[in-house]
C-alpha cells in the first residue's frame, strides 16, 4: 500500500484519506 502511495504522489494524499 505504501508503495502504491509513493508511486502516486499526487494521488497519495487523496488515496491515503480514502483508504483510511
C-alpha positions, 0 to 999 in steps of 0.5 A, spaced: 500 500 500 505 504 501 508 503 495 502 504 491 502 511 495 509 513 493 508 511 486 502 516 486 504 522 489 499 526 487 494 521 488 497 519 495 494 524 499 487 523 496 488 515 496 491 515 503 484 519 506 480 514 502 483 508 504 483 510 511 
